[in-house]
Amino acid sequence: MAKKMRKAAKAGKKAATGAKGARAKRTVAKAVRKPAKRAAPRQVAASTVVSFPPAASPVVEDHLAIQQLLHRYCHVVDRGTADEVADLFHRTGVLLPRHESDERYEGREAVRGWYARYMENFRSTVRYLRHKIESAVIEITGNAATSVCYLDADYIAGETHQATVFFGRYDDKFVKDAGRWWFKERTILAYYTYPLALYREGRGV
């Protein structure tokens, strides 16, 4: 009897172990078949607003405006009219042509008159006149400014066909009025001039 009971207990234990193993296998299989939970999507930070470079500062804009004034003067003196040159000067502007005399021309109308005579007596007698500036040093204080720059010019005389170069300097004062920069005072200084022995004419007319 005891032998039968031990045999039955052994069989029950074996069955229980088998059942437990079967359950374990089913659990593993289920875990394998069950898809893994997807990770929650990452929260993407709101895109940073694109910022553009700030506009040029007023000081930079003033420097550029004065540089344009200096360059525009060269072009209108070489190929423009006396009215166009005078329009670059403030109504109280002063011209000091120290390269020819100690005369002082005050006011826009007086400045216009000087350039009208310059164009009639000199510019009309030469060809290929051009002049330019370089090494301009500009200092701005509020609505006033100063500048010093070198100038060089060259031309061919109409009658003699002699090419000549001229070197000098501009000393300038500027004023900003009604949102625009003007020549307040321009002084023209001459360093030296000399003829060129040789030159080759182009087709710049």
Secondary structure as UniProt FT lines:
FT   HELIX           2..33
FT   HELIX           58..79
FT   HELIX           82..86
FT   TURN            87..88
FT   STRAND          89..96
FT   TURN            98..100
FT   STRAND          105..106
FT   HELIX           108..121
FT   HELIX           123..125
FT   STRAND          126..141
FT   TURN            142..143
FT   STRAND          144..157
FT   TURN            158..160
FT   STRAND          163..177
FT   TURN            178..179
FT   STRAND          180..196
//
